Amino acid sequence: MLDFLLIILFCIAGVCLGIITGLLPGLHVNNVALLLVSFSSTIVASCSPLFTYGISEPFILLLIAGFMISVSVSHSFHDTIPSTFIGAPEEETALSVLPAHTLLLKGEGYKAVALAALGSYGAILICFALLYPLWFLLGPPIAFYDTIKEVMLWVLFSIVLLMILTEKTRITEFGGSGKLPSLLGILFAAFVFTLSGVFGLIIFEVHLASPIGLPAPVLFPALAGLFGMPPLLTSVFTKPTIPHQKVEPLTQNSIEKKSTVVSILTGSTAGIFVSLLPGLTTATGTVLAMNLRQKASHEQTIVTLSAVNTAATFSVTLMLFLIERARSGVTIAIKDLMPIEPWDSPAMPLELLYLLMFLLLSGALSFFFTLFIGRIFAGKFHIIPYQKLVLFTLFFVGALVLLFTGFFGLMVLLVATSIGFLPLCWGVRRSHCMGVLLLPIILYFLS
């Protein structure tokens, strides 16, 4: 009984921390995971009184792993709130940033948050339902992952081509309409991908150090600059007019049931797929899912994007046991914490069963917390000093980069931000900036 009580307590604590990391842009789950690994021995020592009640040290390490997963799931739900309400562009450029901003500029920011929560929770349920089909597909006798490994280079190369060749510029000054692929959009996309890839090749040779002894991952300032800072800076200089936000719950009449189910299914499938391959992120998964959907409204795009994000968070944990590969910072930390027993028979490993409890419980809690916090945020948003909030976020991200990666990390952030502005200026998808990971990985398989 005590073990289940500890699972619930660690899960709730993880969800609460995930709310904080989700609401504060720049405070990423991977950094929290690195810190927890560093302090895992201290945490185990502090929990030593529980040993007299039959709780073992391996179970404490499992609780820490479950705590990380809860933080990660909660983060995937709650980060939609700042991404919707902070860093909003002008109306003319909203399509090149986030569909949620388009709803925000219509006074429907809460609707965007609620749709995102629906997509994320739907992805949790879909991934859980697909546990045994995935085991059958990836494990023996089919061993689909072994087949993919043999052609991994061509799979990654095909995905990059798909991302680039389906691009269309949305900026009318360049003759774009945002509806059909265009030569100029393809050229812009190829340039952004290549530039980001060269940037990735350079920074992976750079050794960063924290001035206060924290873990110093080079991808932290790189990804913050490529994806986080440009829309924030755009918001500061354009000063968008944010209307009063409606706070209305989703009803059966306000959403398209069939389209929403399709969005969750395609998003979940794409999220599972990107968790299977190295170098792919939820940004890439979103592009793949939206190409499957072809035509989709802003609302359905939000549902799809959220489903991709949370499905990837769920399935990277599963991939630890199915293909024994860590595809995220959190799963790398879990692999360092505890031994992973492969799931090679119909009976699940006990560790996976425990971690599934964390995944399901944290998903349910995060769904309701996201709706609750999103409602408060939307209701009070009109009295928040928007420009000051954005400036605070910018300085906060800069301070985190300095604390984690030092002065050279700030230089990486500056260069990454300069590259991250290009998709906004040219009206192409920001996912092309994932060349920072994909190009080095493709070159690795070529060597």
C-alpha positions as CSV (number, residue, x, y, z in Angstrom):
1,M,0.0,0.0,0.0
2,L,2.8,2.4,0.9
3,D,4.4,1.9,-2.6
4,F,1.2,3.0,-4.3
5,L,0.9,6.0,-2.0
6,L,4.5,7.0,-2.8
7,I,3.7,6.7,-6.6
8,I,0.8,9.1,-6.2
9,L,2.8,11.6,-4.1
10,F,5.8,11.6,-6.5
11,C,3.4,11.9,-9.5
12,I,1.6,14.9,-8.0
13,A,4.9,16.5,-7.1
14,G,6.1,15.9,-10.7
15,V,2.9,17.4,-12.2
16,C,3.3,20.5,-10.0
17,L,6.9,21.0,-11.1
18,G,5.8,20.4,-14.7
19,I,3.4,23.2,-14.3
20,I,6.2,25.5,-13.3
21,T,8.5,24.4,-16.2
22,G,5.6,24.6,-18.6
23,L,4.6,28.1,-17.6
24,L,8.2,29.5,-17.5
25,P,9.6,29.5,-21.0
26,G,13.3,28.5,-21.1
27,L,13.0,26.2,-18.0
28,H,13.2,22.9,-19.8
29,V,12.4,19.4,-18.5
30,N,15.8,18.1,-19.7
31,N,17.6,20.4,-17.4
32,V,15.5,19.3,-14.5
33,A,16.2,15.7,-15.4
34,L,20.0,16.4,-15.4
35,L,19.8,18.0,-12.0
36,L,17.8,15.1,-10.6
37,V,20.4,12.6,-11.8
38,S,23.1,14.7,-10.2
39,F,21.3,14.7,-6.9
40,S,19.8,11.2,-7.0
41,S,22.1,9.8,-4.4
42,T,21.1,12.6,-2.0
43,I,17.4,12.0,-2.7
44,V,17.9,8.3,-2.0
45,A,19.7,9.1,1.3
46,S,16.9,11.4,2.4
47,C,14.4,8.6,1.7
48,S,16.4,6.1,3.7
49,P,13.8,6.0,6.7
50,L,11.4,4.3,4.2
51,F,13.8,1.3,4.0
52,T,12.4,0.1,7.4
53,Y,8.9,-0.1,5.8
54,G,10.1,-2.4,3.0
55,I,10.8,0.3,0.4
56,S,14.1,-0.6,-1.4
57,E,16.7,1.7,-3.0
58,P,15.8,0.5,-6.5
59,F,12.2,1.5,-5.9
60,I,13.3,5.0,-4.8
61,L,15.2,5.3,-8.0
62,L,12.1,4.2,-9.9
63,L,10.1,6.9,-8.1
64,I,12.6,9.5,-9.2
65,A,12.3,8.2,-12.8
66,G,8.5,8.4,-12.5
67,F,8.8,11.9,-11.1
68,M,10.8,12.9,-14.2
69,I,8.2,11.4,-16.5
70,S,5.4,13.2,-14.6
71,V,7.3,16.5,-15.0
72,S,7.7,15.7,-18.7
73,V,4.0,14.9,-19.3
74,S,2.8,17.9,-17.3
75,H,5.2,20.1,-19.2
76,S,3.9,18.9,-22.5
77,F,0.4,20.0,-21.4
78,H,1.1,23.3,-19.7
79,D,3.7,24.8,-22.1
80,T,0.8,25.5,-24.5
81,I,-0.3,28.3,-22.1
82,P,2.8,30.6,-22.5
83,S,3.2,29.6,-26.2
84,T,-0.3,30.8,-26.7
85,F,-0.4,34.0,-24.7
86,I,3.3,35.1,-24.8
87,G,5.2,36.1,-27.8
88,A,2.2,36.8,-30.0
89,P,3.0,38.3,-33.4
90,E,1.1,40.8,-35.4
91,E,-2.0,39.5,-37.2
92,E,-0.3,39.6,-40.6
93,T,2.5,37.2,-39.5
94,A,0.5,35.0,-37.1
95,L,0.3,32.1,-39.6
96,S,4.1,31.8,-39.7
97,V,4.4,31.5,-35.9
98,L,1.6,29.5,-34.2
99,P,-2.0,28.7,-35.1
100,A,-2.8,29.4,-31.4
101,H,-1.7,33.0,-31.9
102,T,-4.4,33.4,-34.6
103,L,-7.0,32.4,-32.1
104,L,-5.5,34.6,-29.5
105,L,-5.8,37.6,-31.8
106,K,-9.5,36.7,-32.1
107,G,-10.0,36.6,-28.3
108,E,-10.0,32.8,-28.3
109,G,-6.8,32.1,-26.5
110,Y,-8.5,29.9,-23.9
111,K,-10.1,27.9,-26.7
112,A,-6.6,27.2,-28.1
113,V,-5.4,26.0,-24.6
114,A,-8.5,23.8,-24.2
115,L,-8.0,22.3,-27.6
116,A,-4.3,21.6,-26.9
117,A,-5.2,19.9,-23.6
118,L,-7.8,17.8,-25.4
119,G,-5.2,16.8,-28.0
120,S,-2.6,15.9,-25.4
121,Y,-5.0,13.8,-23.3
122,G,-6.3,12.0,-26.3
123,A,-2.7,11.2,-27.3
124,I,-2.2,9.6,-23.8
125,L,-5.2,7.3,-24.3
126,I,-4.2,6.4,-27.9
127,C,-0.6,5.6,-26.9
128,F,-1.9,3.4,-24.0
129,A,-4.2,1.6,-26.4
130,L,-1.4,0.9,-28.8
131,L,1.0,-0.6,-26.2
132,Y,0.6,-4.2,-27.3
133,P,0.3,-3.5,-31.1
134,L,3.6,-1.6,-30.8
135,W,5.2,-4.5,-28.9
136,F,4.1,-6.9,-31.6
137,L,5.4,-4.6,-34.4
138,L,8.7,-3.6,-32.9
139,G,9.6,-6.8,-31.1
140,P,10.1,-10.4,-32.4
141,P,9.1,-11.8,-34.8
142,I,8.4,-8.7,-36.9
143,A,11.2,-6.6,-35.4
144,F,10.3,-3.6,-37.5
145,Y,12.9,-1.4,-35.8
146,D,15.7,-3.7,-36.9
147,T,14.5,-3.2,-40.5
148,I,14.4,0.6,-40.1
149,K,18.0,0.6,-38.7
150,E,19.3,-0.9,-41.9
151,V,17.8,2.0,-44.0
152,M,18.0,4.7,-41.3
153,L,20.0,7.1,-43.5
154,W,17.4,7.0,-46.3
155,V,14.5,7.3,-43.8
156,L,15.9,10.5,-42.3
157,F,16.9,11.8,-45.8
158,S,13.3,11.2,-47.1
159,I,11.8,13.0,-44.1
160,V,14.1,16.0,-44.7
161,L,13.1,16.1,-48.4
162,L,9.4,15.9,-47.4
163,M,9.7,18.8,-45.0
164,I,11.5,21.0,-47.6
165,L,9.6,20.1,-50.7
166,T,6.2,20.7,-49.1
167,E,7.1,24.2,-48.0
168,K,5.3,27.3,-49.0
169,T,6.1,30.9,-48.2
170,R,3.3,32.7,-46.4
171,I,4.7,36.2,-46.9
172,T,2.8,38.0,-49.7
173,E,5.8,40.3,-50.5
174,F,7.5,37.1,-51.8
175,G,4.5,36.1,-53.8
176,G,3.4,33.5,-51.3
177,S,-0.1,32.4,-50.4
178,G,0.6,29.7,-47.9
179,K,-1.6,27.2,-49.8
180,L,0.7,25.5,-52.3
181,P,4.4,24.6,-52.3
182,S,6.4,27.3,-54.0
183,L,9.9,27.4,-55.4
184,L,10.9,30.3,-53.2
185,G,9.5,28.7,-50.1
186,I,11.5,25.5,-50.9
187,L,14.7,27.5,-51.4
188,F,14.1,29.4,-48.1
189,A,13.4,26.1,-46.3
190,A,16.5,24.4,-47.7
191,F,18.7,27.4,-46.7
192,V,17.3,27.5,-43.1
193,F,17.8,23.7,-42.8
194,T,21.4,23.9,-44.1
195,L,22.4,26.9,-42.1
196,S,20.9,25.3,-38.9
197,G,22.7,22.1,-39.7
198,V,26.1,23.8,-40.1
199,F,25.4,25.6,-36.9
200,G,24.8,22.2,-35.2
201,L,28.0,20.8,-36.6
202,I,29.9,23.7,-35.0
203,I,28.3,23.8,-31.6
204,F,28.6,20.1,-31.0
205,E,32.4,20.7,-31.0
206,V,32.0,23.4,-28.4
207,H,32.5,22.6,-24.7
208,L,30.3,24.7,-22.4
209,A,30.6,25.1,-18.7
210,S,28.2,26.4,-16.0
211,P,29.7,29.1,-13.8
212,I,27.9,27.5,-10.8
213,G,28.6,23.9,-11.6
214,L,25.3,23.0,-13.2
215,P,25.0,20.6,-16.2
216,A,25.7,22.5,-19.4
217,P,24.0,21.0,-22.4
218,V,24.8,22.9,-25.6
219,L,21.3,22.2,-27.0
220,F,19.7,24.3,-24.3
221,P,20.9,27.7,-25.6
222,A,20.7,26.5,-29.2
223,L,17.1,25.4,-29.1
224,A,16.0,28.3,-27.0
225,G,17.5,30.6,-29.6
226,L,16.2,28.8,-32.7
227,F,12.6,28.4,-31.4
228,G,12.0,30.4,-28.2
229,M,13.5,33.9,-28.5
230,P,12.5,35.0,-32.1
231,P,8.7,35.2,-31.4
232,L,9.3,36.9,-28.1
233,L,11.5,39.5,-29.7
234,T,9.0,39.9,-32.5
235,S,6.3,40.6,-29.9
236,V,8.4,43.2,-28.2
237,F,9.0,45.2,-31.3
238,T,5.7,44.8,-33.0
239,K,3.5,45.5,-29.9
240,P,0.4,43.5,-31.0
241,T,-3.0,44.5,-29.8
242,I,-4.4,41.6,-27.8
243,P,-8.2,41.7,-27.4
244,H,-10.2,40.7,-24.3
245,Q,-10.2,36.9,-24.1
246,K,-13.4,34.8,-24.1
247,V,-13.4,32.1,-21.4
248,E,-15.9,29.6,-22.6
249,P,-15.7,25.8,-22.1
250,L,-15.4,23.5,-25.1
251,T,-18.8,22.0,-26.0
252,Q,-19.9,19.4,-28.5
253,N,-21.0,22.2,-30.8
254,S,-17.8,24.1,-30.6
255,I,-15.5,21.3,-31.9
256,E,-15.6,19.1,-34.9
257,K,-15.8,15.6,-33.4
258,K,-14.7,13.6,-36.4
259,S,-11.9,16.0,-37.3
260,T,-10.7,16.1,-33.7
261,V,-10.5,12.3,-33.6
262,V,-8.6,12.3,-36.8
263,S,-6.2,15.0,-35.6
264,I,-5.5,13.1,-32.4
265,L,-4.9,9.8,-34.3
266,T,-2.6,11.4,-36.8
267,G,-0.8,13.4,-34.2
268,S,-0.3,10.4,-31.9
269,T,1.0,8.3,-34.8
270,A,3.5,11.0,-35.8
271,G,4.6,11.4,-32.2
272,I,5.2,7.7,-31.8
273,F,7.1,7.7,-35.1
274,V,9.5,10.5,-34.2
275,S,10.2,8.8,-30.9
276,L,11.4,5.8,-32.9
277,L,14.1,7.6,-34.9
278,P,17.1,9.6,-33.8
279,G,17.2,13.4,-34.4
280,L,13.5,13.8,-35.0
281,T,11.5,16.1,-32.7
282,T,7.8,16.9,-32.3
283,A,8.3,19.8,-34.7
284,T,9.2,17.3,-37.4
285,G,6.3,15.1,-36.3
286,T,3.9,17.9,-36.6
287,V,5.0,18.5,-40.2
288,L,4.5,14.8,-41.0
289,A,1.1,14.8,-39.3
290,M,-0.1,17.9,-41.1
291,N,1.0,16.5,-44.4
292,L,-1.1,13.4,-43.7
293,R,-4.1,15.7,-42.8
294,Q,-3.6,17.9,-45.8
295,K,-6.4,20.5,-45.1
296,A,-6.9,21.4,-41.5
297,S,-8.3,24.4,-39.6
298,H,-6.3,26.3,-37.0
299,E,-8.2,24.5,-34.3
300,Q,-7.4,21.1,-35.7
301,T,-3.7,22.1,-36.2
302,I,-3.5,22.9,-32.5
303,V,-5.0,19.5,-31.6
304,T,-2.6,17.7,-33.9
305,L,0.5,19.6,-32.6
306,S,-0.4,18.9,-29.0
307,A,-1.1,15.2,-29.7
308,V,2.3,14.9,-31.4
309,N,4.0,16.5,-28.4
310,T,2.4,14.4,-25.7
311,A,2.5,11.2,-27.8
312,A,6.2,11.6,-28.2
313,T,6.6,12.2,-24.5
314,F,4.7,9.0,-23.7
315,S,6.3,6.8,-26.3
316,V,10.0,7.7,-25.6
317,T,9.5,6.0,-22.3
318,L,8.1,2.9,-24.1
319,M,11.0,2.9,-26.5
320,L,13.4,2.5,-23.6
321,F,11.9,-1.0,-23.1
322,L,11.0,-1.9,-26.7
323,I,14.1,-0.9,-28.6
324,E,16.4,0.0,-25.7
325,R,17.1,3.5,-27.0
326,A,16.8,6.8,-25.1
327,R,15.3,9.4,-27.4
328,S,15.0,12.4,-25.0
329,G,16.9,14.0,-22.2
330,V,14.5,12.5,-19.7
331,T,14.9,9.0,-20.9
332,I,18.7,9.4,-21.0
333,A,18.5,10.4,-17.3
334,I,16.2,7.4,-16.5
335,K,18.7,5.0,-18.3
336,D,21.4,6.4,-16.1
337,L,19.3,6.0,-12.9
338,M,18.1,2.4,-13.3
339,P,18.7,-0.8,-15.3
340,I,16.2,-1.3,-18.1
341,E,14.8,-4.7,-18.6
342,P,13.8,-5.2,-22.3
343,W,10.1,-6.0,-23.0
344,D,10.7,-9.1,-25.1
345,S,7.7,-11.3,-23.9
346,P,4.0,-10.7,-23.6
347,A,4.5,-10.0,-19.8
348,M,5.5,-6.4,-19.3
349,P,8.6,-5.6,-17.2
350,L,7.6,-4.5,-13.7
351,E,9.4,-1.2,-14.1
352,L,7.4,-0.4,-17.2
353,L,4.1,-1.1,-15.4
354,Y,5.0,1.3,-12.6
355,L,6.1,4.0,-15.1
356,L,2.8,3.5,-17.0
357,M,1.0,4.4,-13.8
358,F,2.9,7.7,-13.7
359,L,2.1,8.4,-17.4
360,L,-1.6,7.8,-17.0
361,L,-2.1,9.6,-13.7
362,S,0.0,12.6,-14.7
363,G,-1.9,12.8,-18.0
364,A,-5.2,12.9,-16.2
365,L,-4.1,15.5,-13.6
366,S,-2.4,17.6,-16.2
367,F,-5.5,17.8,-18.4
368,F,-7.6,19.3,-15.6
369,F,-4.8,21.6,-14.3
370,T,-4.3,22.9,-17.9
371,L,-8.0,23.8,-18.2
372,F,-8.0,25.4,-14.8
373,I,-4.8,27.5,-15.2
374,G,-5.7,28.4,-18.7
375,R,-9.1,29.7,-17.6
376,I,-7.4,31.9,-15.0
377,F,-4.7,33.1,-17.4
378,A,-7.2,34.0,-20.1
379,G,-9.6,35.7,-17.6
380,K,-6.8,37.9,-16.1
381,F,-4.7,38.3,-19.3
382,H,-6.2,41.7,-20.2
383,I,-4.9,43.3,-16.9
384,I,-1.4,41.8,-17.3
385,P,1.3,44.2,-18.5
386,Y,2.0,42.2,-21.7
387,Q,5.2,44.0,-22.8
388,K,6.7,43.7,-19.3
389,L,5.8,40.0,-19.2
390,V,7.5,39.4,-22.5
391,L,10.6,41.3,-21.5
392,F,10.7,39.4,-18.2
393,T,10.6,36.1,-20.1
394,L,13.4,37.2,-22.4
395,F,15.6,38.2,-19.4
396,F,14.6,35.0,-17.6
397,V,15.7,32.8,-20.5
398,G,18.9,34.7,-20.8
399,A,19.6,34.3,-17.1
400,L,19.0,30.6,-17.3
401,V,21.3,30.2,-20.3
402,L,24.0,32.2,-18.4
403,L,23.6,30.0,-15.3
404,F,23.6,26.7,-17.1
405,T,26.1,27.4,-19.9
406,G,28.0,30.5,-19.1
407,F,29.2,33.3,-21.4
408,F,29.8,31.1,-24.4
409,G,26.3,29.7,-24.0
410,L,25.0,33.3,-24.4
411,M,27.0,33.5,-27.7
412,V,25.3,30.3,-28.9
413,L,21.9,31.7,-27.9
414,L,22.6,34.9,-29.9
415,V,23.7,33.1,-33.1
416,A,20.8,30.6,-32.8
417,T,18.3,33.5,-32.3
418,S,19.6,35.2,-35.5
419,I,19.0,31.9,-37.4
420,G,15.6,31.5,-35.8
421,F,14.5,34.8,-37.1
422,L,14.8,33.7,-40.7
423,P,11.7,31.4,-40.8
424,L,9.6,34.3,-39.3
425,C,10.9,36.8,-41.8
426,W,10.4,34.4,-44.8
427,G,7.1,32.9,-43.7
428,V,8.3,29.2,-43.7
429,R,8.0,26.6,-41.0
430,R,10.3,26.9,-38.0
431,S,10.7,23.1,-38.0
432,H,13.5,23.5,-40.6
433,C,15.7,24.8,-37.8
434,M,15.8,21.2,-36.6
435,G,18.6,20.8,-39.1
436,V,20.7,21.6,-36.1
437,L,20.2,17.9,-35.1
438,L,19.2,16.2,-38.3
439,L,22.2,17.2,-40.5
440,P,24.8,16.0,-38.0
441,I,23.0,12.7,-37.6
442,I,22.7,12.2,-41.4
443,L,26.4,12.9,-41.8
444,Y,27.1,10.5,-39.0
445,F,25.3,7.7,-40.8
446,L,27.1,8.6,-44.0
447,S,30.5,8.3,-42.4
